[in-house]
Amino acid sequence: MKVKIRNPGITDVKQIYEIEKLSFDHPFPSNVIFIQVFLHSDTSLVIEYKGKVIAYAIAAKEGKRLHLLNFAVHPEYRGLGLGKLLLDRILRLAKKKGLKEVYLEVEHDNEIAKNLYRKMGFKEIKVIKGYYHWGKDAIVMAKRLE
Ligand SMILES: CC(C)(COP(=O)(O)OP(=O)(O)OC[C@H]1O[C@@H](n2cnc3c(N)ncnc32)[C@H](O)[C@@H]1OP(=O)(O)O)[C@@H](O)C(=O)NCCC(=O)NCCS
């Protein structure tokens, strides 16, 4: 599978939003994704396959930390290692930029994503009760970069 990994542009927002809707019960609206991509393109990545976006990781630089804001793989392409690949590339990008840590929030019961993050060396830091507007708790996970 020959994929291309690159920074996203605003012309990718429509495709990212389509994957977003297929991936989350409470998707970010497309205007929020537009702003995330507009502001954070240089710290975000998409995977392109046959000219189409099939996965995205949107992350914001906050001082010496990178905050992973949004991350999904198109359902038809899950279980192929693309999530691991994309996260690994985000970690490498953060390291290259001299950042010290990558962190994220994940729904407390999203076992698949938590498995992936643990596998990639993230540790569970704390629980934030009622973090999401639909009432669920978030787990903050972080990985220090050597
Ligand atoms: C989480 C997500 C990005 C993983 O992407 P993916 O490309 O399917 O993941 P990979 O194939 O790279 O698998 C990576 C690891 O995730 C875990 N994983 C993947 N699919 C899994 C499943 N069905 N059950 C349990 N663990 C699973 C495993 O630890 C796996 O490692 P392994 O293959 O060595 O066992 C994808 O499931 C997704 O987009 N989910 C919906 C959106 C979401 O929850 N995003 C995270 C928000 S915080």
The ligand as an ORCA input file, in Angstrom:
! r2SCAN-3c Opt
* xyz 0 1
  C      -8.059      4.605     16.893
  C      -7.774      4.487     15.416
  C      -7.167      5.795     14.907
  C      -6.757      3.351     15.182
  O      -6.382      3.339     13.815
  P      -5.969      2.001     13.036
  O      -5.307      2.396     11.773
  O      -7.114      1.081     12.940
  O      -4.898      1.395     14.059
  P      -3.705      0.390     13.716
  O      -4.104     -0.580     12.663
  O      -2.456      1.192     13.468
  O      -3.567     -0.376     15.108
  C      -2.788      0.174     16.125
  C      -3.104     -0.438     17.462
  O      -4.390     -0.021     17.881
  C      -5.019     -1.072     18.610
  N      -6.178     -1.553     17.856
  C      -6.487     -1.329     16.554
  N      -7.661     -1.917     16.236
  C      -8.088     -2.529     17.360
  C      -9.254     -3.299     17.690
  N     -10.209     -3.555     16.768
  N      -9.390     -3.743     18.961
  C      -8.441     -3.494     19.898
  N      -7.311     -2.762     19.660
  C      -7.150     -2.310     18.399
  C      -3.980     -2.175     18.715
  O      -3.212     -1.933     19.876
  C      -3.147     -1.943     17.481
  O      -1.863     -2.447     17.560
  P      -1.550     -3.946     16.978
  O      -2.056     -3.965     15.578
  O      -0.072     -4.036     17.073
  O      -2.303     -4.871     17.876
  C      -9.055      4.130     14.585
  O      -9.650      3.001     15.191
  C     -10.070      5.248     14.528
  O     -10.008      6.121     13.651
  N     -11.062      5.235     15.475
  C     -12.145      6.226     15.502
  C     -11.650      7.579     15.880
  C     -10.954      7.596     17.220
  O     -11.364      6.950     18.176
  N      -9.890      8.388     17.297
  C      -9.117      8.578     18.515
  C      -9.695      9.734     19.254
  S      -8.789     10.089     20.743
*
